[in-house]
């Protein structure tokens, strides 16, 4: 058995747990929208065509914000196509995913769905094929109360109150040659700057996100962030990061250490943003929006042959996730928590069907994928402050990241409620891990609950016919001796342990 230890102290913190860290992403891609969140005629659908079974799972997942409408789709999207009477909406060819977009679901439907799901909307404007005027028009339609052509049009369309969208993405992955309207850093930086300035003239309180690199492996990574931020630094609140992870050439050890790669990515972007601030002699510290992240078996997907006949809502990248994937996703979320001093928003991509924690079938059931569980349990439990732990665990070499730890631990401390939650993962495929936690700086605690995601079969997954093959289980071997917490993590596992004052009433973690 492997052995490790950690020390937690309420006086040493990283930052508060941001609500937006538990965001997700809905794009007009594949079946995320159509037969995902929206399917008129489904037995569970409400009067707006929203699937009730999917809505229930979204609420259970604990999602707090949702980014929309893309993604690559956003760079060719005319937002006006998706508002007004459905019978008058045009059908368009979507060049991003080579599909037919019916526009039966658009902005107003998304806002109504978001309100019903109790999530904050996060909108992306099209800076690929459009620009300043379209972005400002969209903002006016969405947020202006009344008295203008666009705001009154929204009212006529059934939304008397403004949508009041607070956070906006200035385009999507504009560094990518695959992007419709791809731009150089200089071209994008100037356009983003002018768009941000114009949007702020309408509403100076908006929170704006500039496009960072599409992933850390881009040839322009670092230089892109630096040049873009030299243009737009004063007008934005966030720079975005996108990253997807998969095992490459059977390298499972590196895949399990994906969180190490994510952490290094975040550190590099923080350093670049702060270097721009230093050159400008600015005290401002830009936040990060990790608004696309997940496990994605991208090498299985060939976009050039996916939909040659321009079909609406085809099946695209509907990855079926395993226990192995769930442990990686849990670890990535732990890294986002650890970096919460700068990562103040994040979006698991995507929400339904397309590389998603939730799957659904047209006219059929909806169910939880394995990756649903670590996300839901973290969203339900993480409160208050993320603690700055001291961790000592064994390590192993990996091809991609060098020497990496075999375990990870993150903890959150909710001082008003007295709740301490320890999240831990064991990346070893075949050996259990014992962790000893020093909690001597806390008042007397007791273990409220302990659960874990693991299975003897690392490839076990959930399906429509067996939706509960993998679920969180009670974690045995959790003991508290005085101020010493003892955890025994099975091989390839992710766990959450909740502790509370010994005189506090016992309760299960409440959904966010």
C-alpha positions in Angstrom: 0.0 0.0 0.0 1.2 3.5 -0.9 1.4 6.1 1.9 0.9 9.9 1.8 0.1 12.8 4.1 -1.2 16.3 4.1 -1.6 19.2 6.4 -4.6 21.6 6.4 -5.0 24.8 8.3 -7.9 27.3 8.1 -5.5 30.2 8.2 -3.8 29.3 5.0 -6.2 29.8 2.0 -6.0 30.1 -1.8 -9.2 31.9 -2.4 -13.0 31.6 -2.2 -14.8 28.9 -4.1 -16.3 30.8 -7.1 -19.9 29.7 -8.0 -19.0 30.0 -11.7 -16.4 27.3 -11.3 -19.2 24.8 -11.8 -20.3 26.0 -15.2 -21.0 24.0 -18.3 -21.5 24.6 -22.0 -24.3 24.3 -24.5 -23.4 24.6 -28.2 -25.4 24.0 -31.4 -23.4 21.0 -32.1 -24.6 17.4 -32.6 -27.4 16.6 -30.2 -26.6 18.9 -27.3 -29.5 21.2 -28.1 -31.9 19.2 -30.3 -33.0 15.9 -28.5 -30.6 17.0 -25.7 -32.0 19.9 -23.7 -34.8 20.6 -26.2 -37.2 17.9 -27.6 -40.8 19.0 -28.2 -43.0 15.9 -28.1 -40.8 14.0 -25.6 -42.9 12.5 -22.8 -41.1 14.7 -20.2 -41.1 17.9 -22.3 -42.8 21.0 -21.0 -44.7 23.6 -23.0 -41.5 25.1 -24.3 -40.2 21.8 -25.5 -37.6 21.5 -22.7 -36.9 17.9 -21.6 -37.9 17.6 -18.0 -35.7 14.5 -17.4 -32.7 16.4 -18.6 -33.6 19.5 -16.6 -33.8 17.3 -13.4 -30.3 15.9 -14.1 -28.9 19.4 -14.8 -30.1 20.6 -11.5 -28.7 17.5 -9.8 -25.4 18.0 -11.5 -25.2 21.4 -9.7 -24.4 23.5 -12.8 -24.2 27.2 -12.0 -23.6 28.8 -15.3 -23.9 27.8 -19.0 -22.0 29.2 -21.9 -23.9 29.5 -25.2 -24.2 29.2 -28.3 -20.7 28.0 -28.9 -18.0 27.1 -29.4 -17.1 27.0 -33.1 -20.8 27.5 -34.0 -20.7 31.0 -32.6 -18.2 32.2 -35.2 -20.8 31.9 -38.0 -24.0 32.5 -36.1 -26.6 35.2 -36.8 -28.3 35.6 -33.5 -31.3 37.2 -35.2 -32.1 33.9 -36.9 -33.1 32.3 -33.5 -35.6 34.9 -32.2 -39.2 35.6 -33.1 -41.9 33.2 -34.3 -40.5 29.8 -35.1 -42.3 29.4 -38.3 -40.5 32.4 -39.7 -37.0 31.4 -38.7 -34.5 30.5 -41.5 -32.7 27.3 -41.9 -29.0 27.8 -42.3 -25.9 25.7 -43.2 -23.6 25.6 -40.2 -20.1 25.6 -41.5 -18.5 24.8 -38.2 -20.0 21.3 -37.9 -21.3 20.8 -41.4 -24.9 20.5 -40.3 -28.3 22.1 -41.0 -29.3 24.5 -38.3 -33.1 24.9 -38.0 -33.0 27.7 -35.5 -36.0 26.3 -33.7 -34.0 26.9 -30.5 -32.4 30.3 -30.0 -31.5 33.1 -27.6 -34.9 33.6 -26.0 -35.4 29.8 -25.6 -32.0 29.5 -24.1 -32.7 32.2 -21.5 -36.0 30.6 -20.6 -34.3 27.2 -20.3 -31.5 28.8 -18.1 -34.0 30.3 -15.8 -35.8 27.0 -15.4 -32.6 25.2 -14.8 -31.5 27.9 -12.3 -28.2 28.6 -14.1 -26.6 31.9 -15.1 -26.4 32.5 -18.8 -23.0 33.3 -20.4 -23.2 34.4 -24.0 -20.6 34.4 -26.7 -20.7 37.0 -29.5 -19.7 36.3 -33.1 -16.3 37.9 -33.9 -15.6 35.5 -36.7 -17.9 36.6 -39.5 -19.4 39.6 -37.7 -18.2 42.3 -35.3 -18.9 45.4 -33.2 -22.4 46.2 -34.6 -23.9 42.7 -34.2 -22.4 42.3 -30.7 -23.9 45.6 -29.6 -27.3 44.8 -31.2 -27.3 41.4 -29.4 -26.5 43.2 -26.1 -29.2 45.8 -26.6 -31.8 43.1 -27.5 -30.8 41.1 -24.4 -30.3 43.6 -21.7 -31.9 47.0 -22.5 -35.2 47.4 -20.7 -37.4 49.0 -23.4 -37.9 51.9 -25.7 -35.7 50.9 -28.6 -36.4 48.9 -31.7 -34.4 45.9 -30.5 -35.5 45.9 -26.8 -39.1 46.3 -27.9 -38.6 43.5 -30.3 -37.6 41.2 -27.4 -40.7 42.3 -25.5 -42.9 41.5 -28.5 -41.2 38.1 -28.6 -42.5 37.4 -25.1 -39.6 38.6 -22.8 -40.9 41.7 -21.0 -38.0 41.8 -18.6 -34.4 42.1 -19.8 -32.4 38.9 -20.0 -29.7 40.7 -17.9 -26.8 38.6 -19.1 -23.7 39.7 -17.0 -20.8 37.8 -18.6 -19.9 37.8 -22.3 -17.3 36.0 -24.4 -15.7 38.1 -27.1 -15.6 35.4 -29.7 -14.4 31.8 -29.5 -11.0 30.3 -30.3 -10.1 33.0 -32.7 -6.4 31.7 -32.8 -7.6 28.4 -34.5 -7.2 28.1 -38.3 -10.3 25.9 -38.2 -12.3 28.8 -36.9 -14.7 30.6 -39.3 -13.2 34.1 -39.5 -9.9 33.0 -38.0 -7.7 36.0 -37.1 -4.2 36.8 -36.1 -3.5 38.0 -32.6 -3.3 41.6 -33.8 -6.5 41.4 -35.8 -8.4 39.8 -33.0 -7.0 42.0 -30.3 -8.1 45.2 -32.1 -11.6 43.8 -32.9 -12.0 42.6 -29.3 -10.9 45.9 -28.0 -13.4 47.9 -30.1 -16.2 45.4 -29.4 -15.5 45.6 -25.7 -15.5 49.4 -25.7 -18.7 49.6 -27.6 -20.5 47.1 -25.3 -19.3 49.0 -22.2 -20.8 52.2 -23.6 -24.1 50.4 -23.4 -23.4 48.8 -20.0 -20.1 49.5 -18.2 -20.9 46.8 -15.5 -20.5 43.8 -17.9 -17.9 41.1 -17.4 -16.0 40.4 -20.6 -13.9 37.4 -21.6 -11.1 37.7 -24.2 -10.1 34.7 -26.2 -7.0 33.0 -25.1 -5.3 30.1 -27.0 -7.5 27.2 -28.1 -5.1 24.9 -26.2 -1.6 25.0 -24.8 -0.2 23.1 -27.8 -0.9 25.9 -30.2 2.2 27.2 -32.0 1.2 30.7 -31.0 0.4 29.9 -27.3 1.8 32.6 -25.0 2.6 35.0 -27.8 -1.2 35.1 -28.6 -2.1 35.9 -25.0 0.6 38.6 -24.8 -0.3 40.4 -28.0 -4.1 40.2 -27.5 -3.9 41.4 -23.9 -1.7 44.3 -24.9 -4.7 45.5 -26.9 -7.6 44.6 -24.7 -6.2 44.4 -21.2 -8.0 47.5 -19.8 -11.4 46.5 -21.2 -11.7 42.8 -20.2 -12.1 40.9 -16.9 -11.1 37.4 -18.0 -8.8 35.6 -20.5 -10.1 32.2 -21.6 -8.4 28.8 -21.6 -9.6 25.6 -23.4 -8.2 22.1 -22.9 -9.3 18.6 -23.6 -7.5 15.5 -22.4 -7.3 11.9 -23.7 -4.9 8.9 -23.4 -2.4 9.1 -26.3 -0.8 5.9 -27.7 -2.0 4.0 -24.6 -0.2 6.3 -22.2 -2.6 5.9 -19.3 -0.1 7.2 -16.7 0.1 10.6 -18.4 -3.7 10.6 -18.9 -4.2 10.2 -15.2 -1.8 13.1 -14.6 -3.8 15.4 -16.9 -4.4 17.7 -13.9 -0.7 18.4 -13.8 -0.9 19.6 -17.4 -3.9 21.7 -16.6 -2.1 23.3 -13.6 0.9 24.2 -15.8 -1.3 25.6 -18.4 -3.0 27.9 -15.9 0.3 28.9 -14.4 1.6 29.9 -17.8 -1.4 32.0 -18.7 -1.3 33.7 -15.2 2.4 34.5 -15.8 1.7 36.0 -19.2 -1.3 38.1 -18.0 0.7 39.4 -15.1 3.7 40.2 -17.4 1.4 42.4 -19.5 0.1 44.1 -16.3 3.7 44.7 -15.2 4.6 46.2 -18.6 1.6 48.5 -18.3 2.4 49.3 -14.6 -1.1 48.2 -13.8 -2.2 46.7 -10.4 -5.0 44.9 -12.2 -4.9 41.1 -11.9 -6.9 39.4 -14.7 -9.1 36.5 -13.9 -9.1 33.3 -15.9 -12.2 31.6 -17.5 -11.5 28.0 -18.2 -14.6 27.9 -20.4 -14.0 24.6 -22.2 -12.5 21.6 -20.4 -13.2 17.9 -20.3 -12.0 14.4 -21.4 -12.5 14.1 -25.2 -11.3 11.2 -27.3 -10.6 13.6 -30.1 -8.6 11.2 -32.2 -11.7 9.2 -32.8 -13.4 12.1 -34.4 -13.0 13.1 -38.1 -15.0 16.3 -38.7 -14.4 16.1 -42.5 -16.6 13.0 -42.8 -18.9 13.4 -39.9 -22.0 14.8 -41.7 -21.5 15.0 -45.5 -25.2 15.5 -46.2 -25.9 18.6 -44.0 -28.2 16.8 -41.6 -29.8 18.6 -38.6 -28.5 17.5 -35.1 -26.4 14.4 -36.1 -24.7 12.3 -33.5 -21.3 13.9 -33.0 -18.6 13.0 -30.4 -20.9 11.2 -28.1 -18.1 9.7 -26.0 -19.1 7.0 -23.5 -17.1 7.7 -20.3 -15.5 5.1 -18.1 -14.3 5.0 -14.4 -10.9 6.0 -15.7 -12.3 9.1 -17.3 -14.3 10.0 -14.1 -11.2 9.9 -12.0 -9.4 12.2 -14.5 -12.4 14.6 -14.5 -12.5 14.7 -10.7 -8.8 15.5 -10.7 -9.2 18.3 -13.2 -11.9 19.8 -11.1 -9.7 19.6 -8.1 -7.0 21.6 -10.0 -9.6 24.3 -10.9 -10.4 24.6 -7.2 -6.7 24.8 -6.2 -6.3 27.6 -8.8 -9.5 29.5 -7.7 -7.5 32.6 -6.8 -7.3 33.2 -10.5 -9.7 30.8 -12.2 -13.0 32.4 -11.4 -15.1 30.8 -14.1 -15.1 27.4 -15.8 -17.3 25.5 -18.2 -17.3 21.7 -18.5 -17.8 21.1 -22.2 -20.5 20.1 -23.1 -23.6 19.5 -21.0 -25.7 16.9 -22.9 -24.7 14.2 -25.4 -21.7 15.9 -26.9 -18.7 14.8 -24.7 -21.1 15.3 -21.8 -21.9 14.2 -18.3 -25.5 13.7 -19.3 -26.7 11.5 -22.2 -30.2 11.2 -23.7 -31.9 9.3 -26.4 -34.6 10.8 -28.7 -37.9 9.9 -27.3 -36.1 7.8 -24.7 -34.3 8.0 -21.4 -31.7 10.4 -20.0 -28.9 9.1 -17.7 -25.8 10.1 -15.9 -22.4 9.3 -17.3 -19.5 8.3 -15.0 -18.1 11.9 -15.1 -21.4 13.2 -13.8 -20.6 12.0 -10.3 -17.3 13.7 -9.3 -18.7 17.0 -10.8 -22.0 16.7 -8.9 -20.4 15.8 -5.6 -17.9 18.6 -5.8 -20.5 21.2 -6.8 -22.7 20.1 -3.9 -19.9 20.2 -1.3 -17.3 22.8 -2.1 -18.0 25.9 -0.1 -16.2 28.8 1.5 -12.4 28.9 1.1 -10.1 26.6 -0.8 -7.2 25.7 1.6 -3.6 25.9 0.8 -2.5 22.4 1.7 0.9 20.9 2.2 0.9 17.5 0.5 3.5 14.7 0.5 2.7 11.6 -1.7 4.7 9.2 -3.8 5.3 10.0 -7.4 5.8 8.2 -10.7 7.4 9.1 -14.1 5.2 9.9 -17.0 6.0 10.4 -20.7 4.2 13.6 -21.0 4.6 15.4 -17.7 7.8 13.9 -16.2 7.6 13.0 -12.5 4.1 13.4 -11.2 2.4 12.7 -7.9 0.3 9.5 -7.6 -2.3 11.2 -5.5 -3.8 14.6 -5.1 -5.8 16.3 -2.3 -7.8 19.6 -2.2 -9.9 20.8 0.7 -12.5 23.5 1.2 -13.4 25.1 4.5 -16.8 26.7 5.1 -16.1 28.6 8.3 -19.7 29.8 9.0 -21.0 26.3 8.7 -17.9 24.7 10.1 -17.7 22.2 7.2 -14.4 20.9 6.0 -14.5 18.8 2.8 -11.5 16.8 1.6 -11.3 15.8 -2.1 -8.7 13.2 -2.9 -7.7 11.0 -5.9 -5.5 8.0 -6.2 -3.9 7.8 -9.7 -2.3 4.4 -9.2 -4.0 1.7 -11.3 -3.2 -1.2 -9.0 -2.2 0.0 -5.5 -4.4 1.5 -2.8 -3.2 4.7 -1.1 -3.3 5.5 2.6 -3.5 9.3 3.3 -2.9 10.8 6.8 -4.4 14.3 7.2 -3.2 16.6 10.0 -6.3 18.6 11.0 -4.9 19.8 14.3 -5.7 23.5 13.6 -9.4 22.9 13.4 -11.9 22.6 16.2 -13.1 19.1 17.0 -14.6 17.5 13.9 -16.3 14.3 13.0 -16.8 12.5 9.6 -20.3 13.2 8.2 -20.0 11.2 5.0 -17.4 9.7 2.7 -18.0 8.5 -0.8 -15.8 7.5 -3.7 -16.0 6.7 -7.5 -14.1 3.6 -8.3 -14.6 0.1 -9.8 -12.7 -3.1 -10.2 -13.1 -2.6 -14.0 -11.5 0.7 -15.0 -13.5 0.6 -18.3 -16.9 0.3 -16.6 -19.4 2.8 -17.9 -23.1 3.8 -17.6 -25.4 3.2 -20.5 -29.1 3.6 -21.3 -29.7 -0.1 -20.4 -27.5 0.0 -17.3 -27.5 3.7 -16.1 -26.3 3.0 -12.6 -23.4 0.6 -13.3 -21.0 3.2 -11.9 -22.3 5.3 -9.0 -20.6 6.9 -5.9 -20.1 4.3 -3.2 -19.5 4.6 0.5 -15.8 4.9 1.2 -14.6 2.5 3.8 -11.5 2.9 5.9 -12.2 6.6 6.8 -11.3 7.3 10.4 -10.7 10.3 12.6 -8.4 9.8 15.6 -8.4 13.1 17.4 -7.1 15.5 14.8 -5.7 12.9 12.5 -7.7 11.9 9.5 -7.1 8.5 8.0 -8.2 7.7 4.4 -7.8 4.5 2.4 -8.2 5.2 -1.3 -8.8 2.2 -3.6 -6.7 2.1 -6.8 -7.9 4.4 -9.5 -10.4 6.3 -7.4 -11.8 9.8 -6.6 -13.2 10.6 -3.2 -15.0 13.3 -1.2 -15.0 13.3 2.6 -17.1 15.8 4.6 -16.3 16.7 8.2 -18.3 18.9 10.5 -18.1 20.0 14.2 -18.8 17.1 16.4 -21.8 18.9 17.9 -23.4 19.8 14.6 -26.4 18.0 13.3 -25.6 15.4 10.6 -26.9 16.3 7.1 -26.1 15.3 3.6 -24.5 17.8 1.3 -27.1 20.1 -0.3 -27.1 20.8 -4.0 -25.9 24.3 -4.9 
